[in-house]
């Protein structure tokens, strides 16, 4: 379980590094989005027949990072959109 949390944090951090600009997300939001992204990526890799969802494999890791990037972008669009002000 601790390994799963660490993997989620690493995947979430990689997703934030890949996204351009500064994201206004906390470490807990990064962890949560990384965990959800790793579950999504692992499930897609499992459906493609690469092994169990709980196994660490290259395709699952890549798909987890891609899913996390999409989740970080979505979360930033939802939360960051209300914080931005129009420049006049």
N, C-alpha and C positions, 0 to 999 in steps of 0.2 A: 504494500500500500504506500509506503514512503517513497519507493522508487517511482510509482505512478505519479505521485505529487511532484517529485523532482522533475520527471520527464515533462509534466504539464507546465511547470514553471519555465523550463528551458525552451519548450516549444512556443510558449507565449512570449518569452523574451525575444526569440528569433523572429517571431511574427511582428513584434513592435520594431525591431531593427530593420526589417524589410520594408515596412510602411514608411513612406516619406513624411517628413514633418514631425512635429511633437504631438504625441497623444496625451490627452488628459485622463489617463487611466491609472488607478492605484495598483499596488502590487497584488492585492487580492483579486482585482478585476483581471489582471494579466494571468494570474494563476487559473482563475475560473475559465477564461477564454481558451487558455492553453489546454486545460483538461477536456473541455468540450470539443475543441479542435482535434485533440488526440483520439477521442472516442469516435468522432466522425471519420477521421482518416483511417483509423484502425478498422472500422466497420466496412468502409469502402474497399480497403485492401483485402479484408477477409472475404468479401463478396467476389473479388477478383481471383480468389483462390491462392493467396500467398501464405496462408497459415492462420493461426488463431489470432483473434483480436488483441490478445494480451501478450503476444510475442513481439519482440522488437525486430523489425525488418526495415530495409531501406525504403521500399515503396510505401509502407505504412507511415514511416517518419516523414517522407516528403509530402504525402497527402495530408498528414496532420498539420504540417507547417502551412500548407496552402489553405486548408480549412480555417486555421487560426488567423491567417492574414485576412481572410474574408470576414471572419467574425470581429476582428479588431477594427477593420474598416467600417463594418456595420455599426458597431458600438460607438465608434467615434462620430459617425454621421448622426446617430440618434442623440447622443449626449452632447457632442460638441456643437451641433447646430443651434442649440438654444442658448449657448454661451457667447456666440459671436455677435458682434455689433456691426451694423452697417457704417461704413466710413462716408462722411459727408464733407 
